[in-house]
Amino acid sequence: MRIALLLEYLGKDFSGSQAQKDLRTVQSVLEHALPTVLRIKKTKKPLRVILSGRTDAGVHATGQVAHFDIPDQIIDRNVFDAQVLAWGLNGILSADISVRKVAVVPDDFHARYSAIQRQYIYRILNSEQRSPLFQNTHYFLRTPMDVKAMQEATICLPGRHDFSAFKSTNSDKVSPICDVDYAKLLNLGEGELEFSIAANHFVYNMIRIIVGTLVEIGLKKRNPKSLKTALMSGERKLAGPTAPASGLCLVSVKYPPPYANIFAQKAKQGKGDIK
Amino acid sequence: MRIALLLEYLGKDFSGSQAQKDLRTVQSVLEHALPTVLRIKKTKKPLRVILSGRTDAGVHATGQVAHFDIPDQIIDRNVFDAQVLAWGLNGILSADISVRKVAVVPDDFHARYSAIQRQYIYRILNSEQRSPLFQNTHYFLRTPMDVKAMQEATICLPGRHDFSAFKSTNSDKVSPICDVDYAKLLNLGEGELEFSIAANHFVYNMIRIIVGTLVEIGLKKRNPKSLKTALMSGERKLAGPTAPASGLCLVSVKYPPPYANIFAQKAKQGKGDIK
């Protein structure tokens, strides 16, 4: 039986999403909590959690999706209660991560390979003085920025492009060609900026390098057109620096039919349902 | 010389706003930081910070206002730089409190007595599972609530009323008659609710008891009309319980002319200005 999880986490105290030896990651805390709640003996084949995509250390999520399999001999599909599993997991997990929804999905659903779009928001606070309430979720910049110039620069992003200029060097084997569905910088007032971007996939550090370039444009260290020039060149050195992880949040992962609304289904009213 | 401060703080680790012996409060951390930044010897008359109003332990603020006086013999009015004082204070204060703005104000400005309106927002998350990103700022309720019934109940709040029914017993000598300028419950979707209320002043725990009553209405434990019944009766026992402090935030304090825009003035470009 394949189960999908809708996850929210504050990235600050996670060493990213993917399991790494001796580090606290989203995948590892889930792989530790699940066998406990499901009463699976730890000696069995380890339970593996697959995430829709990697988020770096410090990056947040309000709409990360994961899947894992429960062997049929362990839990009877007819008595399984998704809601009770969510409560159980949230009773074990720390306050900085939560299972917002649980759904039983078809066996061919794959959190990563079935996904057709990832939506992110990068949050900036451009203000003279720091903000306690935004301390963990916003990139704080004190020098006033030209938001119009930044907005002008984003126009070139939607469409199919080679994003090699916005890719950190790593062993990432993903194609640099991404289909960007939208990319918008909203000015919410009082120095609050939100950069929203959606694409079929992203190359490593792509959004943080785009934001780093936009910030240099806002600070008039570079021309609004230089973002397009960097994009066309495919050369990393023509783009700006990598913006901090703490401003970035994975807000949604989109799946095609028949998986489009996997979490919209009404929770099964099983025996274990305490409502 | 009288100075006004615009303050933001996360209430979680404060024992409220007012100075209390051996407790960490907003007033006490400011009264500790100010003499340091201003280079005032601690042996002199202690510097007193006056806040626009009290916020309880756990209550947040994004728009709290305070004032204090600097003796003229200590700092020359002509070389005083408000922006540098803000940076200095924020260099000393912890991450959960920030001086967002500093302004030199007329000597007859008083953070508390000059104020004509206080605006608060109470944030609720009504969702099956808890949210890591809202853990410190929202009142989390799992059972689905009837938001329309809650909204219907709020209609009786605006206007001049005796709010004795929504007042915790304490030694508070403030009049129970409050002029409520507006009171609205917004449904932001995904279980996010925002109750916004503004009045000339509030009685002790008034907003938290109103929200506690609204929540009982949302949970169908009481009728929407019962809020008005409680209000008219003036009896505390007819209102609901006090909702948790963590959902409440003081967002703005309004002053009449000539103080209406004290923080809008452009910061003085003094020698110490590093911009």
Chai-1 contact restraints between the chains, C-beta under 6 A:
chainA,res_idxA,chainB,res_idxB,connection_type,confidence,min_distance_angstrom,max_distance_angstrom,comment,restraint_id
A,E8,B,S131,contact,1.0,0.0,6.0,A-B,restraint_1
A,E8,B,P132,contact,1.0,0.0,6.0,A-B,restraint_2
A,Y9,B,P132,contact,1.0,0.0,6.0,A-B,restraint_3
A,L10,B,P132,contact,1.0,0.0,6.0,A-B,restraint_4
A,L10,B,L133,contact,1.0,0.0,6.0,A-B,restraint_5
A,A86,B,Q129,contact,1.0,0.0,6.0,A-B,restraint_6
A,N90,B,Q129,contact,1.0,0.0,6.0,A-B,restraint_7
A,N90,B,R130,contact,1.0,0.0,6.0,A-B,restraint_8
A,A95,B,Q135,contact,1.0,0.0,6.0,A-B,restraint_9
A,D96,B,P132,contact,1.0,0.0,6.0,A-B,restraint_10
A,I97,B,P132,contact,1.0,0.0,6.0,A-B,restraint_11
A,S98,B,Q129,contact,1.0,0.0,6.0,A-B,restraint_12
A,S98,B,R130,contact,1.0,0.0,6.0,A-B,restraint_13
A,S98,B,P132,contact,1.0,0.0,6.0,A-B,restraint_14
A,R100,B,Q129,contact,1.0,0.0,6.0,A-B,restraint_15
A,Q129,B,A86,contact,1.0,0.0,6.0,A-B,restraint_16
A,Q129,B,N90,contact,1.0,0.0,6.0,A-B,restraint_17
A,Q129,B,S98,contact,1.0,0.0,6.0,A-B,restraint_18
A,Q129,B,R100,contact,1.0,0.0,6.0,A-B,restraint_19
A,R130,B,N90,contact,1.0,0.0,6.0,A-B,restraint_20
A,R130,B,S98,contact,1.0,0.0,6.0,A-B,restraint_21
A,S131,B,E8,contact,1.0,0.0,6.0,A-B,restraint_22
A,P132,B,E8,contact,1.0,0.0,6.0,A-B,restraint_23
A,P132,B,Y9,contact,1.0,0.0,6.0,A-B,restraint_24
A,P132,B,L10,contact,1.0,0.0,6.0,A-B,restraint_25
A,P132,B,D96,contact,1.0,0.0,6.0,A-B,restraint_26
A,P132,B,I97,contact,1.0,0.0,6.0,A-B,restraint_27
A,P132,B,S98,contact,1.0,0.0,6.0,A-B,restraint_28
A,L133,B,L10,contact,1.0,0.0,6.0,A-B,restraint_29
A,Q135,B,A95,contact,1.0,0.0,6.0,A-B,restraint_30
